[in-house]
Amino acid sequence: MQPKIHFLFSIPLIIFLYFIFKIPLYGILIILFSNILIDIDHFFYYIFKNKKNFSIKSFNESYNWYKKKSKFFNKLKKEELKKYYFGFYVFHGIEFLFLIFLFSF
């Protein structure tokens, strides 16, 4: 998902948390940035896998690379998908989410 989509999905959550639980501004900002940056690990994997440098151009290339890959993988059957390695995405693991939870306090 694109960062702007993550941002748009986080707006209702932020509004809900702000008005219902009276979370302070710094808490709201942590939630917003964590929602936007959760997919930055996809960019890191693209950089590592394709031996690219960190740049805006590489960021755009990584989005197109994943978009192309997802079209290919969506056509495969479940049995065929088991043959492929999809990478390690550190920010999607339960360990990282637990750390974010701890930092929220």
C-alpha positions as CSV (number, residue, x, y, z in Angstrom):
1,M,0.0,0.0,0.0
2,Q,1.2,3.5,-0.7
3,P,2.2,5.8,2.2
4,K,-0.6,8.2,1.2
5,I,-3.2,5.3,1.6
6,H,-1.7,4.5,5.0
7,F,-2.1,8.1,5.9
8,L,-5.7,8.3,4.8
9,F,-6.6,5.1,6.7
10,S,-5.0,6.4,9.9
11,I,-6.9,9.7,9.9
12,P,-10.2,8.1,11.3
13,L,-8.2,6.2,13.9
14,I,-6.4,9.3,15.0
15,I,-9.6,11.3,15.3
16,F,-11.2,8.5,17.3
17,L,-8.3,8.1,19.6
18,Y,-7.9,11.9,20.1
19,F,-11.5,12.6,21.0
20,I,-12.4,9.4,22.8
21,F,-9.2,8.7,24.8
22,K,-7.8,12.2,24.9
23,I,-4.4,11.0,23.6
24,P,-1.9,13.9,23.6
25,L,-0.4,15.3,20.3
26,Y,2.9,13.4,20.6
27,G,1.0,10.1,20.9
28,I,-1.1,11.0,17.9
29,L,2.1,11.7,15.9
30,I,3.6,8.4,17.0
31,I,0.5,6.6,15.7
32,L,0.5,8.6,12.5
33,F,4.2,8.0,11.7
34,S,4.0,4.3,12.6
35,N,1.1,3.8,10.3
36,I,2.9,5.5,7.4
37,L,6.3,4.0,8.0
38,I,5.2,0.4,8.6
39,D,5.9,-0.4,5.0
40,I,9.4,1.2,4.9
41,D,10.7,-2.3,5.4
42,H,9.5,-3.1,1.8
43,F,11.8,-0.4,0.6
44,F,14.7,-1.7,2.6
45,Y,14.2,-5.2,1.2
46,Y,14.1,-3.7,-2.4
47,I,17.3,-1.9,-1.7
48,F,19.0,-5.0,-0.4
49,K,17.6,-7.4,-3.0
50,N,18.4,-5.1,-6.0
51,K,21.6,-3.5,-4.7
52,K,20.2,0.0,-5.1
53,N,21.1,3.2,-3.2
54,F,18.8,5.2,-0.9
55,S,17.1,7.8,-3.0
56,I,13.7,9.1,-4.0
57,K,14.1,7.5,-7.4
58,S,14.7,4.1,-5.7
59,F,11.7,4.6,-3.5
60,N,9.5,5.1,-6.6
61,E,11.2,2.1,-8.4
62,S,10.5,-0.1,-5.3
63,Y,6.8,0.7,-5.5
64,N,6.6,-0.2,-9.2
65,W,8.7,-3.3,-8.5
66,Y,6.3,-4.5,-5.8
67,K,3.3,-3.6,-8.0
68,K,4.7,-5.7,-10.8
69,K,5.5,-8.6,-8.5
70,S,2.1,-8.5,-6.9
71,K,0.3,-8.8,-10.3
72,F,2.5,-11.9,-11.0
73,F,1.9,-13.5,-7.6
74,N,-1.9,-12.8,-7.6
75,K,-2.2,-15.1,-10.7
76,L,-0.5,-18.0,-9.0
77,K,-2.2,-20.8,-7.1
78,K,-1.6,-21.4,-3.5
79,E,0.6,-24.4,-4.1
80,E,2.8,-22.5,-6.5
81,L,3.2,-19.6,-4.1
82,K,4.9,-21.9,-1.6
83,K,7.9,-22.1,-4.0
84,Y,8.7,-18.3,-3.6
85,Y,10.5,-16.4,-0.8
86,F,8.8,-13.0,-0.2
87,G,11.4,-11.5,2.0
88,F,11.8,-10.6,5.6
89,Y,9.8,-7.5,6.6
90,V,10.9,-6.6,10.1
91,F,8.2,-4.0,10.8
92,H,5.4,-6.5,10.2
93,G,6.5,-8.9,12.9
94,I,4.9,-9.2,16.3
95,E,8.1,-8.2,18.0
96,F,8.2,-4.8,16.4
97,L,4.6,-4.2,17.0
98,F,5.1,-5.1,20.7
99,L,8.0,-2.5,20.8
100,I,5.7,0.1,19.3
101,F,3.1,-0.8,21.9
102,L,5.7,-0.4,24.7
103,F,6.9,2.9,23.3
104,S,3.4,4.2,23.3
105,F,3.5,4.4,27.1
